[in-house]
């Protein structure tokens, strides 16, 4: 090896050493001039411009497809955009979201459905588009579908705060629909609705509460009792569950047939106002509103709260009379309770009774007067 080195050294010019060779090799790795550095920078800027132009072109193609309701093409293009120019995605997403909202506002629900479904095929966890689906279904009055979609959002969020927000939103929609059923006395429809929602939200104790109430309203007292029992140990439901259970137990004991007292051609029934004041009222199926005599009303006022409503004119057998309308919290005949009971007060004289029981109470139940046996038959509707 020493011979070879010496041989090479002997062949080199006297002014060049091995150290100079190594220095020359290092120098060749640097740009040879400032002009080359400038050219490299220009090339980089050109490449960026081309990329920007290409991204802009793809963005405009996607927008055009959305405007033309070609959401399948838009989905294909946005996938390519995500692969090549992900920085342009926020602009496209915002445009797509606004376009879908506009379709819903214009009641173009079929196009809106195609729009949000196409985007969700691309990004299934985008909660803004998931909420648009719910909004579209609500505007079409597809309430159960909307509620189902609202509950499904929980599977696309991944932190506790957002999950809680989704559940509150879904349960609010459920409560709104329950209120509609109750307001319109649609008890059977409400039962069906609760049973379907319970599959989506089995931990929602409010559903259990409304189910128990509904079973009570339709006269299924045993089912109502079974439904309310688990709520007795729940702090948020304990008080009202106990109150409902008392009503259920009373209903289980109350008779369907109520004995009447006959007064000539008329029948007298005993009732209780606000669970404190007893009255004897004559059944009058021709009276639209119940009536209390002035004397009985004065006594009633001494025992319980009575709310004045208004003055009205009533048609009676003796002609038109002016009467004051009042309301008590409830009126009951042997467990058959009507809340917010309305009655008129006027001069009334009839042996053996304090007034008249009219259709505003009787029509709240399925009723029948058995004149052969002097019985009033009542059943919850």
WOWODA-V573876 format. One record per helix or strand. SS is the DSSP state (helix for helix, strand for strand). FROM is the first residue (numbers start at 0). LEN is the number of residues. Records with the same first field share a line. If there is no record, write none. Layout:
# WOWODA-V573876
SS = FROM-LEN + FROM-LEN
This chain:
# WOWODA-V573876
helix = 1-10 + 17-10 + 33-34 + 70-14 + 85-20 + 108-14 + 126-13 + 142-14 + 159-24 + 186-14 + 204-13 + 220-13 + 237-16 + 293-10 + 358-4
strand = 256-3 + 260-3 + 265-8 + 276-7 + 289-4 + 306-10 + 318-15 + 335-11 + 354-3 + 364-6 + 374-6
